[in-house]
Amino acid sequence: MIVISVIYVVFDDGSSSFDENPVTNSGLDASVYQVEQFLDDNLNDPDSYDPIEWSAVQPTKNGYYVRHKYRARNGFGGMNIENKIFYLDKDGNVTGYTDY
């Protein structure tokens, strides 16, 4: 009896979809992880953050942008609704934002 074994070697060439597009909307709630992390690091009261709406992530020449509407407590203790466009570079770092 002759047994022939075939061994497949798989190399990761770094071409996974995450590497190609690190900025994506979550399939669960359309959130964008990098923007949520940015807000957690920069809001006056991160515990008051309440997401309302996300747009689809849009590619640009230099990276991506996404619009996000959310509620959060301001520095005076009042709750504000913000509607902003967040700009991200090709690596997924938030590089800036503007009011929508």
C-alpha positions as CSV (number, residue, x, y, z in Angstrom):
1,M,0.0,0.0,0.0
2,I,1.3,3.4,-1.0
3,V,0.1,6.5,0.9
4,I,0.6,9.8,-0.8
5,S,0.4,12.9,1.3
6,V,0.0,16.3,-0.1
7,I,0.9,19.2,2.1
8,Y,-0.4,22.6,1.3
9,V,1.6,25.5,2.6
10,V,-0.3,28.7,2.9
11,F,1.5,32.0,3.2
12,D,-0.2,35.1,4.4
13,D,0.7,37.7,1.8
14,G,-1.0,40.5,3.7
15,S,-3.8,40.8,1.2
16,S,-6.7,40.4,3.6
17,S,-9.6,42.7,3.2
18,F,-8.8,44.5,6.5
19,D,-5.4,45.4,5.2
20,E,-6.8,46.8,2.0
21,N,-9.5,48.8,3.8
22,P,-8.9,49.3,7.5
23,V,-11.9,51.7,7.8
24,T,-15.3,50.0,7.5
25,N,-18.7,50.2,9.0
26,S,-19.6,47.5,11.5
27,G,-22.1,45.0,10.2
28,L,-23.9,45.2,13.5
29,D,-24.6,48.9,14.0
30,A,-22.7,50.7,11.1
31,S,-20.3,52.2,13.6
32,V,-16.7,52.9,12.8
33,Y,-14.3,51.6,15.4
34,Q,-11.6,54.2,14.9
35,V,-14.1,57.1,15.3
36,E,-15.5,55.6,18.4
37,Q,-12.0,55.3,19.9
38,F,-11.3,58.9,18.9
39,L,-14.4,60.1,20.7
40,D,-13.7,58.0,23.7
41,D,-10.3,59.7,24.0
42,N,-11.5,63.2,23.3
43,L,-15.0,63.8,24.6
44,N,-15.5,65.8,27.9
45,D,-17.6,62.9,29.2
46,P,-17.0,59.7,27.2
47,D,-19.6,57.8,29.4
48,S,-22.3,60.1,28.1
49,Y,-21.6,59.2,24.4
50,D,-24.8,57.9,22.7
51,P,-24.5,57.1,18.9
52,I,-27.5,58.1,16.8
53,E,-26.5,57.6,13.1
54,W,-23.6,56.7,10.9
55,S,-23.1,57.2,7.2
56,A,-21.4,54.7,5.0
57,V,-17.6,55.1,5.0
58,Q,-16.5,56.9,1.8
59,P,-13.0,56.5,0.3
60,T,-11.1,59.7,-0.7
61,K,-7.8,60.3,-2.4
62,N,-6.0,60.4,0.9
63,G,-8.0,58.1,3.1
64,Y,-11.7,58.0,4.1
65,Y,-14.5,60.0,5.6
66,V,-17.6,59.2,7.5
67,R,-20.5,61.3,9.0
68,H,-21.6,60.5,12.5
69,K,-24.4,62.0,14.5
70,Y,-24.2,61.4,18.3
71,R,-25.3,62.8,21.7
72,A,-22.8,63.6,24.4
73,R,-22.4,65.8,27.5
74,N,-20.6,69.1,27.0
75,G,-18.2,70.8,29.4
76,F,-21.1,72.6,31.1
77,G,-23.0,69.4,31.9
78,G,-25.7,69.8,29.1
79,M,-26.3,67.2,26.5
80,N,-25.5,68.2,22.9
81,I,-26.3,66.5,19.6
82,E,-23.4,66.7,17.3
83,N,-23.3,65.9,13.6
84,K,-19.7,65.7,12.3
85,I,-17.7,64.4,9.4
86,F,-14.6,62.6,10.5
87,Y,-11.6,62.3,8.2
88,L,-9.3,59.3,8.5
89,D,-6.0,58.5,6.7
90,K,-5.3,55.3,4.8
91,D,-4.2,53.6,8.1
92,G,-7.4,54.5,9.8
93,N,-6.2,57.3,12.0
94,V,-8.6,60.1,12.6
95,T,-6.9,63.2,11.2
96,G,-9.6,65.8,11.7
97,Y,-13.4,66.5,11.7
98,T,-15.8,69.2,10.7
99,D,-19.4,70.1,11.5
100,Y,-21.9,68.6,9.0
